[in-house]
Amino acid sequence: MSLSAHSKPDHSFSKAERLNSKVKIEELFKKGSSFSSKKFRIILLSQQLNQGRKVLISVPKKNHRTAVSRNKIKRIIREVYRKNKETINISDQGYLMAIIYLGSSIPNFNELEVQLINLFQRLTV
């Protein structure tokens, strides 16, 4: 059997998936719906699929003063998103999403993965 016969899930987080347009970020924060858990705030705005799926990951400087800790947390969140983006319950739509970490401690990968998977499964647009 060839590899094309089996559709493997895409476990990548390419540059095209990253939300970095100032206009799109402003639109997301103005028009998007948000919800929070203890350690996360997720803002979501659906859009047409041809515009793609774009994600912004943020760790506020207010909670983590050093860039080293902010970058470590962002790396963990990116990895969790990359491995589990198929669990996001948005049916065949494009979306803009901001994942904001609100916790004050540096989490480990396993606890962060459990929390984010639960949040991803709650998402519906």
C-alpha positions as CSV (number, residue, x, y, z in Angstrom):
1,M,0.0,0.0,0.0
2,S,1.2,3.5,-0.7
3,L,1.3,6.3,1.8
4,S,-1.2,8.2,-0.2
5,A,-3.8,5.5,0.5
6,H,-3.7,6.2,4.2
7,S,-4.5,9.7,5.3
8,K,-2.2,10.5,8.2
9,P,-3.1,13.4,10.4
10,D,-1.1,16.5,9.9
11,H,1.1,17.0,13.0
12,S,2.7,20.2,11.9
13,F,2.5,23.8,13.0
14,S,3.7,25.6,9.9
15,K,4.3,29.3,9.5
16,A,1.1,29.5,7.4
17,E,-0.9,28.4,10.6
18,R,0.5,31.2,12.7
19,L,-1.6,34.3,13.2
20,N,0.7,37.3,12.8
21,S,-1.4,39.9,10.8
22,K,-2.2,42.9,12.9
23,V,-5.5,43.4,11.1
24,K,-6.6,39.8,11.7
25,I,-5.5,40.0,15.4
26,E,-7.5,43.1,15.9
27,E,-10.5,41.5,14.2
28,L,-10.1,38.4,16.4
29,F,-10.1,40.4,19.7
30,K,-13.0,42.6,18.6
31,K,-15.4,40.1,17.1
32,G,-14.2,36.8,18.6
33,S,-16.0,34.9,21.3
34,S,-13.9,33.9,24.3
35,F,-14.1,31.6,27.3
36,S,-11.7,31.0,30.1
37,S,-10.6,28.2,32.4
38,K,-8.3,28.5,35.4
39,K,-5.1,28.8,33.4
40,F,-6.2,29.6,29.8
41,R,-8.3,32.1,27.9
42,I,-9.2,31.1,24.4
43,I,-10.6,33.6,21.8
44,L,-12.1,32.1,18.7
45,L,-13.5,33.5,15.5
46,S,-14.7,31.3,12.6
47,Q,-14.0,32.3,9.0
48,Q,-14.2,30.6,5.6
49,L,-12.0,27.6,5.2
50,N,-10.1,29.0,2.3
51,Q,-8.7,31.6,4.6
52,G,-7.2,28.8,6.7
53,R,-6.7,28.1,10.3
54,K,-4.5,30.5,12.2
55,V,-3.4,30.4,15.8
56,L,-1.9,33.0,18.1
57,I,-0.2,31.9,21.3
58,S,0.5,34.4,24.1
59,V,2.0,34.5,27.5
60,P,1.6,37.9,29.2
61,K,4.6,39.6,30.6
62,K,2.5,40.5,33.7
63,N,2.6,36.9,34.9
64,H,6.0,35.8,33.6
65,R,8.7,38.5,33.8
66,T,11.5,36.7,32.0
67,A,11.5,36.0,28.3
68,V,13.0,32.6,29.0
69,S,9.9,31.4,31.0
70,R,7.5,33.0,28.5
71,N,9.2,31.2,25.6
72,K,9.3,27.9,27.4
73,I,5.6,28.0,28.0
74,K,4.9,29.0,24.4
75,R,7.0,26.1,23.2
76,I,5.0,23.7,25.3
77,I,1.6,25.2,24.2
78,R,2.7,25.0,20.5
79,E,3.7,21.4,20.9
80,V,0.4,20.5,22.5
81,Y,-1.5,22.3,19.8
82,R,0.5,20.6,17.1
83,K,-0.1,17.1,18.4
84,N,-3.8,17.6,19.2
85,K,-5.3,20.0,16.7
86,E,-7.5,17.3,15.3
87,T,-9.5,17.3,18.5
88,I,-10.8,20.8,17.9
89,N,-14.5,20.5,17.3
90,I,-14.9,22.9,14.4
91,S,-16.4,21.2,11.4
92,D,-14.6,22.0,8.2
93,Q,-14.2,25.7,8.9
94,G,-11.3,28.0,9.0
95,Y,-10.7,29.9,12.2
96,L,-8.7,32.4,14.1
97,M,-7.7,31.4,17.6
98,A,-5.8,33.0,20.4
99,I,-4.5,30.8,23.2
100,I,-3.5,33.0,26.2
101,Y,-1.8,31.3,29.2
102,L,-3.0,32.9,32.4
103,G,-1.2,30.8,35.0
104,S,1.5,32.1,37.2
105,S,3.7,29.0,37.3
106,I,5.7,27.2,34.6
107,P,3.6,24.1,33.9
108,N,4.9,20.7,32.8
109,F,3.9,19.3,29.4
110,N,1.5,16.6,30.7
111,E,-0.7,18.8,32.8
112,L,-0.9,21.4,30.1
113,E,-1.8,18.8,27.5
114,V,-4.7,17.5,29.6
115,Q,-6.1,21.0,30.1
116,L,-5.8,22.1,26.5
117,I,-7.3,18.9,25.1
118,N,-10.3,19.5,27.4
119,L,-10.6,23.1,26.1
120,F,-10.2,22.0,22.5
121,Q,-13.0,19.5,22.8
122,R,-15.3,22.2,24.3
123,L,-14.8,24.5,21.3
124,T,-17.7,24.7,18.9
125,V,-18.4,27.3,16.2
